[in-house]
Amino acid sequence: MPEKKTMTTGFGAPVGNDLNTVTAGPRGPALMQDVHLLEKMAHFDRERIPERVVHAKGAGAHGYFEVTADVTRYTKAKFLSAVGKRTEVFARFSTVGGERGSADSARDPRGFALKFYTEDGNYDMVGNNTPVFFIRDPLKFPDFIHTQKRNPQTNLKDANMFWDFLSLTPESLHQVTVLFSDRGTPDGYRHMNGYSSHTYKWYNAAGEYYWVKYHFKTDQKIRNLTRQESEVLAGGNPDHATEDLFNAIASGNPPSWTLEMQIMTPEQAKDYRFDIFDVTKVWPHGDVPPMVIGKMVLDRNPVNYFAEVEQAAFNPSNLVPGISVSPDKMLQGRLFSYHDTHLHRLGPNYQLIPINAPKAAKVANYQRDGFMRTDDGGGAGPNYWPNSFDGPSPDPDALEPHFPVEGEAGRHVYTHPNDDFSQPGELYRKVMNDMDREHLVGNIVAHLKNALARIQKRQCALFYKADRQWGERVAAGLGLDAAEVARLADMTQEERAAATAA
């Protein structure tokens, strides 16, 4: 017979009755002295932490990453130091714009966040299922997210907000192309790739550094939903991706991804034909061929969703020796934003929550106190540095190699030789087949038709600049004058905005 478990209060006192409130007589009223009721209700009132502003709905799983190729010439990261080495990981997949109750099948980028529990501390790779993003400067990010959320007056999704911003931000076109293809509605989390999107820096033991991009390729093969299929699922099973991931692992069918890296030397980057730190661009594989370096397998479901998935906090500033950031402006903004939002959502000691705490490294620093400090808070040791009481000290070996930075401080307009239309146009012409193009145009028309005509024309002009046929097909689907769209496409962005202003 299993041992009988006695219910207790949060402080361990046994509970004698959990069905009846302490009252004055059988019919009440309730008495304030029912401390069990007060504790139970007070905790219930506080069970929900603030929802993530973005990536609110997600699913997660535990697993491991295994190195399959020698990359020590590129990085001194210990978890990548030997072929066959395995490191425990936790992954969280998510939609971006929707709330906790939104449908898994919504047209939206998908978050692809990984936490590697390395011997040098936790390393977080916080990416998406797309290799590019909508914007290249973090100052635009709050505005962009506002347009993907709800109208502040109606509290409804608003196509005018959505397309007004995008049509005034040509750099978004590459991501818009991916989003409105069928890749914008992946058939579950197992059947999509994951990308760092941003460029990162790897550096080796000799102090040499390289610029890199991560590509986690699904071994289950890409599988997407059509617009019609995604709409049916939104009503019939809005949690289908969450369910699919959990059931696959529970049934002994663990999903896996192969990690491919694109690696570029500083010399290659210096004179490359576009800014390699621009997150709206991909590095063509013909220029920088990917190399396979490892495999990730997810083979264990969470025991408790709140503890392990909802409280999981990923942060691109969680780095380990051998891996660092690049000058990518969007990445630089994320280094602050992710940590800051975790402080708001989970508190100043969120790194002590078990799912976020290092597992293969010992924490030693001078951070003290704060809400929800659950350990001994540093004990009797010193809480300052430098000290002469045997406190932890910095290790110079953890420093990353320097790289040159120069220029005048100021709010610089993006002046690097740039083209926001070539890569989306090539994606439309060379990568997509006839059915892909048909679905892309249909998905765009179905959404863009809900925006004002002047916004439709402005956005169509961007499609036209990427590919004339593409712009004409969307214009026809919306009933717009193709000649007027062509005229707008010939204008500068400023002229186009003025010509289509309210």
C-alpha positions in Angstrom: 0.0 0.0 0.0 1.4 3.5 -0.9 2.0 5.8 2.1 -0.9 8.0 2.9 -0.2 11.7 2.1 -1.6 14.3 4.5 -2.7 17.6 3.0 -1.0 20.6 4.5 -1.0 24.3 4.4 1.7 26.1 2.5 3.7 26.1 5.7 3.4 22.3 6.4 0.6 22.3 9.0 -1.9 19.4 8.5 -5.3 20.4 7.1 -8.3 18.6 8.8 -11.0 19.6 6.3 -10.8 21.1 2.8 -14.4 21.1 1.9 -16.1 23.3 4.6 -15.4 26.9 5.5 -15.3 27.8 9.2 -18.6 29.6 9.8 -20.8 30.9 12.7 -23.2 28.0 12.7 -24.2 25.8 9.8 -25.5 28.7 7.7 -22.7 31.2 8.3 -21.4 33.8 7.9 -17.7 32.9 7.4 -15.2 33.7 10.1 -11.9 35.5 9.5 -10.2 33.0 11.7 -10.4 30.4 8.9 -6.7 30.8 8.1 -6.8 27.8 5.7 -9.5 29.5 3.6 -7.6 32.8 3.6 -4.3 31.2 2.6 -6.0 29.2 -0.1 -7.9 32.1 -1.6 -5.0 34.5 -1.3 -2.8 32.1 -3.2 -5.5 31.5 -5.9 -5.9 35.2 -6.4 -2.2 35.4 -7.3 -1.8 32.3 -9.3 -1.6 34.1 -12.6 1.6 36.0 -13.3 1.6 38.8 -16.0 1.3 37.4 -19.5 4.2 37.8 -21.8 3.8 40.8 -24.0 4.9 38.7 -27.0 5.2 34.9 -27.2 2.4 34.6 -24.7 1.2 31.2 -25.7 3.7 28.3 -26.0 4.7 24.7 -25.4 7.9 23.3 -24.1 10.0 20.1 -23.7 13.2 18.9 -22.3 15.9 17.1 -24.2 19.6 17.2 -25.2 22.0 18.6 -27.8 24.7 16.4 -29.1 27.8 17.7 -31.0 28.4 15.8 -34.3 31.3 17.8 -35.8 34.5 19.4 -34.5 34.0 23.2 -34.2 36.9 24.0 -31.8 38.6 26.0 -34.5 35.7 28.4 -34.3 34.6 28.5 -30.7 35.9 27.6 -27.2 32.4 27.0 -25.8 32.8 24.0 -23.6 29.5 22.4 -24.5 30.7 22.3 -28.2 34.2 21.1 -27.3 34.0 17.5 -28.4 32.2 15.3 -30.9 29.6 13.2 -29.1 29.3 15.6 -26.1 25.7 16.0 -24.9 24.2 19.0 -23.1 20.8 19.1 -21.4 18.4 21.6 -23.1 14.9 23.0 -22.5 13.0 24.3 -25.6 10.0 26.6 -25.7 8.0 27.1 -28.9 5.4 29.8 -29.2 3.2 32.1 -31.3 4.3 35.7 -31.2 1.3 38.1 -31.5 -1.5 36.2 -29.9 -2.6 36.0 -26.2 -2.5 33.0 -24.0 -5.9 31.8 -25.3 -5.1 32.3 -29.0 -5.0 29.5 -31.6 -1.8 27.6 -32.3 -2.6 27.8 -36.0 -2.7 31.6 -36.3 -0.7 33.3 -39.1 2.2 34.4 -37.0 6.0 33.8 -36.6 6.8 31.1 -34.1 9.3 31.5 -31.3 12.1 28.9 -31.1 13.9 29.4 -27.8 16.5 27.0 -26.4 18.2 26.9 -23.0 21.5 25.0 -22.9 22.5 24.0 -19.3 26.2 24.1 -19.9 29.1 23.7 -17.4 29.9 27.4 -17.9 26.3 28.5 -17.1 23.2 28.7 -19.1 23.3 29.6 -22.8 20.1 30.8 -24.4 19.5 30.8 -28.2 16.3 32.9 -28.6 15.2 32.7 -32.2 12.2 32.2 -34.5 11.0 29.8 -37.2 12.0 32.4 -39.8 15.5 33.4 -40.7 14.7 37.1 -40.9 12.6 39.7 -39.0 10.3 42.7 -39.8 12.6 45.5 -38.7 16.3 46.2 -38.2 16.2 48.8 -35.5 14.8 48.2 -31.9 13.4 51.7 -31.6 10.6 50.5 -34.0 9.8 47.4 -32.0 7.2 48.6 -29.5 5.3 50.3 -32.4 5.5 47.2 -34.5 4.1 45.0 -31.8 1.3 47.5 -31.1 0.2 47.1 -34.7 0.1 43.3 -34.3 -2.0 43.4 -31.2 -5.4 45.0 -30.6 -6.8 48.5 -31.5 -6.7 50.6 -28.3 -10.3 51.7 -28.9 -12.1 48.7 -30.2 -9.9 46.0 -28.6 -10.1 44.2 -32.0 -7.4 43.1 -34.4 -7.1 45.9 -36.9 -5.9 45.3 -40.5 -5.4 49.1 -41.0 -2.9 49.2 -38.1 -1.2 46.0 -39.3 -0.7 47.1 -42.9 -0.3 50.8 -42.3 2.9 50.2 -40.4 4.2 47.5 -42.7 3.5 49.5 -45.8 5.5 52.4 -44.3 8.4 50.1 -43.4 9.8 48.5 -46.6 12.4 46.6 -44.7 9.6 44.4 -43.4 8.8 42.9 -46.9 11.1 39.9 -46.6 9.5 38.7 -43.4 6.0 39.6 -44.7 6.7 37.3 -47.7 7.6 34.4 -45.4 4.7 35.1 -43.0 2.0 35.2 -45.7 3.3 32.0 -47.4 2.2 28.8 -45.9 5.3 28.9 -43.7 3.3 31.4 -41.7 1.0 28.6 -40.5 3.3 25.7 -39.7 1.6 22.4 -38.9 2.7 22.1 -35.3 6.0 22.8 -33.7 7.7 19.6 -34.7 7.4 20.4 -38.4 9.2 23.8 -38.5 12.8 25.0 -38.5 14.4 27.3 -36.0 16.8 30.1 -36.7 18.9 32.5 -34.7 17.9 35.1 -37.3 20.6 37.4 -35.8 24.3 37.1 -36.4 26.3 36.1 -33.4 30.1 36.0 -32.7 32.0 32.8 -32.0 35.6 33.0 -30.8 38.2 30.3 -30.1 40.9 29.7 -27.5 43.4 31.7 -29.6 41.2 34.8 -29.6 40.2 34.5 -33.2 36.5 35.3 -33.9 33.9 34.5 -36.6 30.4 35.7 -37.4 27.8 32.9 -37.3 24.1 32.1 -37.9 22.2 29.1 -36.5 19.8 27.0 -38.5 17.9 24.2 -36.6 16.5 22.0 -39.4 13.5 19.8 -38.5 14.2 16.1 -39.0 10.4 15.6 -39.2 10.4 17.6 -42.5 8.6 20.9 -43.0 4.9 20.7 -43.0 2.6 23.7 -43.2 -1.1 24.4 -43.2 -3.1 26.2 -45.8 -5.1 29.3 -44.8 -8.2 27.2 -44.9 -6.8 24.4 -42.9 -5.5 26.8 -40.2 -8.9 28.4 -39.9 -10.6 25.1 -39.4 -8.1 24.1 -36.7 -8.5 27.5 -34.9 -12.1 26.6 -34.3 -11.8 22.8 -34.0 -8.6 22.4 -32.0 -6.9 25.7 -31.2 -4.2 23.9 -29.1 -3.3 21.4 -31.8 0.5 22.3 -31.9 0.7 22.1 -28.1 -1.1 18.7 -28.1 1.0 17.3 -31.0 4.3 18.1 -29.3 3.2 16.6 -26.0 1.7 13.5 -27.5 4.6 12.8 -29.8 7.0 12.8 -26.8 4.6 10.9 -24.6 4.2 8.1 -27.2 8.0 7.6 -27.6 8.4 9.6 -30.8 10.8 12.4 -29.8 11.2 15.1 -32.4 14.7 16.2 -33.4 16.5 19.0 -35.3 19.8 19.1 -37.1 21.9 22.2 -36.3 23.6 23.8 -39.3 25.9 26.8 -38.9 26.8 29.5 -41.4 30.2 30.8 -40.5 31.9 33.9 -41.9 35.3 35.4 -41.2 35.7 39.1 -40.3 37.6 39.6 -43.6 34.6 38.1 -45.6 32.2 40.3 -43.6 34.1 43.5 -44.1 33.5 43.8 -47.8 30.4 41.7 -48.2 27.8 43.0 -50.6 25.3 43.9 -47.8 25.3 44.5 -44.1 25.7 41.0 -42.5 24.2 42.3 -39.3 20.9 43.3 -40.9 18.3 40.9 -39.6 16.0 41.5 -42.5 18.5 39.7 -44.8 19.7 36.1 -45.2 23.2 35.0 -46.1 22.8 33.2 -49.4 23.9 29.6 -49.0 25.9 29.8 -52.2 28.1 32.5 -50.5 28.2 30.9 -47.0 27.5 27.2 -47.2 26.0 25.8 -43.9 27.9 23.1 -42.1 26.2 20.4 -39.9 27.5 20.5 -36.3 25.0 18.8 -34.1 21.5 17.4 -33.3 18.9 18.4 -30.8 16.4 15.8 -29.5 13.4 16.6 -27.3 12.4 13.5 -25.3 10.8 14.5 -22.0 7.6 16.4 -21.4 7.3 18.9 -18.5 5.8 17.6 -15.3 4.1 20.9 -14.6 3.3 23.5 -17.3 3.4 26.5 -15.1 6.7 25.7 -13.3 8.6 24.6 -16.5 7.0 26.4 -19.5 5.2 29.5 -18.2 8.1 30.4 -15.8 10.8 29.6 -18.3 12.7 32.8 -19.1 15.0 33.0 -22.2 17.4 35.8 -22.7 19.8 36.4 -25.6 22.2 38.0 -23.1 22.7 34.6 -21.4 26.0 33.8 -23.1 29.0 31.5 -22.3 32.7 31.9 -23.1 33.2 31.2 -26.8 29.9 32.8 -27.8 29.0 36.5 -27.9 26.8 39.0 -29.7 27.2 41.1 -32.9 26.6 44.8 -33.6 23.1 43.8 -35.0 21.0 46.7 -33.7 17.9 44.5 -33.1 19.9 42.0 -31.1 21.5 44.8 -29.1 18.0 46.0 -28.1 16.9 42.5 -27.2 19.8 42.2 -24.8 18.0 44.7 -22.6 14.4 44.0 -23.3 14.3 40.3 -22.5 16.0 40.6 -19.1 13.9 43.6 -18.3 10.6 41.9 -19.1 11.6 38.9 -17.0 12.3 41.2 -14.0 8.7 42.6 -14.5 7.0 39.3 -15.0 8.9 37.0 -12.7 10.8 39.2 -10.3 14.5 40.1 -9.6 15.4 36.5 -8.8 13.8 34.8 -11.7 17.2 33.1 -12.4 16.6 31.1 -9.2 13.4 29.4 -10.5 14.5 25.8 -11.1 13.7 25.8 -14.9 16.0 28.9 -15.2 18.7 28.0 -12.8 22.0 26.6 -14.1 22.2 22.8 -13.7 25.8 22.1 -14.7 27.5 25.2 -13.2 27.7 26.7 -9.7 26.5 30.3 -9.3 28.9 32.6 -7.4 28.3 36.3 -7.4 27.4 39.3 -5.2 23.8 39.7 -6.1 21.7 39.6 -2.9 18.2 39.8 -1.5 15.1 40.9 -3.4 11.6 39.3 -3.8 11.5 35.5 -3.9 15.1 34.9 -2.8 14.8 31.2 -2.0 18.3 30.1 -1.2 20.6 31.2 1.6 21.2 34.5 -0.2 25.0 34.2 -0.2 25.2 33.1 3.4 27.7 34.8 5.6 30.1 35.6 2.7 31.0 39.1 1.5 28.5 41.0 -0.7 31.0 43.2 -2.4 34.0 43.0 -4.7 36.9 43.4 -4.4 37.3 41.8 -1.0 39.9 39.9 0.9 37.6 37.3 2.4 37.9 34.6 -0.3 34.9 35.7 -2.3 34.5 34.7 -6.0 36.7 36.7 -8.4 36.6 37.3 -12.1 38.4 34.9 -14.5 40.3 36.7 -17.3 39.9 33.6 -19.5 36.1 34.4 -19.7 36.8 37.6 -21.6 35.9 37.7 -25.3 38.4 39.0 -27.9 38.1 42.7 -28.9 36.8 43.8 -32.2 37.0 47.3 -33.7 34.2 49.8 -33.2 34.3 53.3 -34.5 32.1 56.2 -35.5 30.3 59.3 -34.2 27.6 58.9 -31.6 24.2 59.9 -32.9 20.8 58.7 -34.3 22.1 57.5 -37.7 19.8 56.8 -40.6 20.6 53.4 -42.1 23.0 54.2 -44.9 24.7 50.9 -45.6 24.2 49.9 -49.3 20.8 48.3 -49.0 18.0 46.8 -51.0 14.8 45.7 -49.2 13.3 44.1 -52.3 15.8 41.8 -54.0 15.7 38.9 -51.5 11.8 38.9 -51.2 11.7 39.0 -55.0 14.1 36.1 -55.3 12.1 34.2 -52.7 8.9 34.7 -54.7 10.5 33.9 -58.1 13.1 31.2 -57.4 12.2 29.5 -54.1 8.4 29.3 -54.4 6.6 27.1 -56.9 3.4 27.9 -58.6 1.2 26.6 -55.8 3.3 28.5 -53.2 2.9 31.7 -55.1 -0.8 31.2 -55.5 -1.2 30.6 -51.8 0.9 33.6 -51.0 -1.2 36.0 -53.1 -4.4 34.4 -51.7 -3.3 34.8 -48.1 -2.2 38.4 -48.6 -5.5 39.4 -50.4 -7.6 37.7 -47.7 -6.0 39.8 -45.0 -5.1 43.0 -46.8 -8.7 43.4 -48.2 -9.7 44.5 -44.7 -7.5 47.6 -44.8 -8.2 50.9 -46.3 -7.7 51.3 -50.1 -4.9 53.8 -49.7 -3.0 51.4 -47.5 -3.7 48.5 -49.9 -2.1 50.6 -52.8 0.9 51.5 -50.7 1.6 47.8 -49.7 0.9 46.6 -53.3 3.6 49.0 -54.5 6.1 47.2 -52.2 5.1 43.8 -53.7 5.5 45.4 -57.2 9.0 46.6 -56.4 10.0 43.1 -55.4 8.4 41.5 -58.4 6.1 43.1 -60.9 3.9 40.0 -61.4 3.5 39.6 -57.6 2.3 43.2 -57.3 -0.1 42.9 -60.2 -1.6 39.7 -58.9 -2.3 41.2 -55.4 -3.6 44.4 -57.0 -6.0 42.3 -59.2 -7.2 40.3 -56.1 -8.0 43.6 -54.4 -9.6 45.2 -57.4 -6.9 47.9 -57.6 -5.7 49.8 -60.6 -2.4 48.1 -61.6 -1.2 51.2 -63.3 -1.6 53.3 -60.1 0.2 50.6 -58.1 3.1 50.8 -60.7 3.1 54.6 -60.4 3.4 54.4 -56.6 6.2 51.8 -56.9 8.3 54.3 -58.9 8.1 56.8 -56.1 10.5 57.2 -53.2 9.3 55.9 -49.9 8.6 59.5 -48.7 6.7 60.4 -51.9 4.7 57.2 -51.6 3.8 57.9 -48.0 2.7 61.4 -48.9 0.7 60.3 -51.9 -1.3 57.8 -49.8 -1.7 59.8 -46.6 -5.1 60.2 -45.1 
